[in-house]
Amino acid sequence: MNFQKRLVTWICLMFSATALMAQQVSEPKSPAEWSAPTEPFRIAGNLYYVGTHDLACYLVATPKGHMLINTGLADSKALIARSMKQLGFEMSDIKILLTTQAHFDHVAAMAAIKKETGAKMLVNQADAAVLADGGASDYALGGTVSYLPVNADRLLRDREIITLGGTVLQMLHHPGHTKGSASYLLKTKDGKQSYTILIANMPSVVTDKPFNAIPEYPEIATDYQHTLHDMRALRFDIWVASHASQFGLHEKRKPGDRYNPARFADRAGYDAALKTLEAAVQKKLTGK
C-alpha cells in the first residue's frame, strides 16, 4: 500500500512538473509565414532547405548522418521531419544540431528534436547561457522562457571547424543580434563543381533602445561593428540566411523549379543587405 501511495505521489509530481514547465514556456505570437509550409529543396551539393516559408532550417546531409541548422518554432518539428522525408532523409539520422542564434524563432523545436534523435547540440559559446535558460536571459527578448531550454554538448569558438561524414563546416562568430549569433561557411561539391556557401546570420537590430542604454550588453556596439566588418570581407560562391526573406528566397526560387545553385549567387544582394543593416546600426550608435 505504501509503495502504491509513493508511486501515485511520484506520478502526480511528474505531471505537476510537466504542467509547470508548460506554463513557464511562453512562445511569443509570430507571423503566419513563420509557420507556413514551403517546398523543401536542394540548394547546392549536400545542403538542403527544410524550413518554413520564412524561418530557414538547413539540412547538411552526409553518409555518416546529418547536421540540422535551426528548427524554427516549437511546432515546426513535424514539418521538418516531413520535409526531410520528402527529400529522402530521416530525422532519426540527425547527429549534430546547430543554430544561427538563440532566439525562439530559430531554436524552439531544438529540445524536442534533440530528445528524439539523441543528436549533439553545438552552439557558439556566447549563446550557450541563453539557450540553456530558454531565452530568459537574452538582452533584448528576455524576461520570459520562450522555448524549452537546451544544454549544449559542445561550445564553439570563432572559426571553429565542425566535421561529419567528410563535410566541413566552419562557425563564424557574428554577435550583435544575440551575443552569440553565428554564421557558417560550408564547403560542398556537386560532381566536379565545388561551392563555398555562406549560411549568414544577418545582423539586424532587434532592440528598440540606443546601444548606450543597454547595460546588459555593454559590448553591443563593438560587436555589431565587428560583425559588419567581418561579413563585408567574406568570400563565397552562394549565400543564404536565417530568414528566407533576408535572401529573397521566394523571389529567386518558385515551387517546382529545377535544381540551380547559381540562383543564390547574389553578391550584390548580400552587399546591399549589409549596407541597409549598417545604416540601422549607425542610428543606434548615435543614440537613436
Buried (B, 14 or more C-beta within 10 A) or exposed (E): EEEEEEEEEEEEEEEEEEEEEEEEBEBBEBEEBBBEEBEBBBBBBBBBBBBBBBBBBBBBBBEEBBBBBBBBBBBBBEBBBBBBEEBEBEBEBBBBBBBBBBBBBBBBBBBBBBEBBEBBBBBBBBBBBBBBBBBBBBBBBBEBBBBBBBEBEEBBEBEBEBEBBEBEBBBBBBBBBBBBBBBBBBEBEBEEEEBBBBBBBBBBBBBEBBBEEBEEBEBBBEBBBBBBEBBEEBEBBBBBBBBBBBBBBBEBBEEEEEEBBEBBBBEEBBEEBBEEBBEBBEEBBEEE
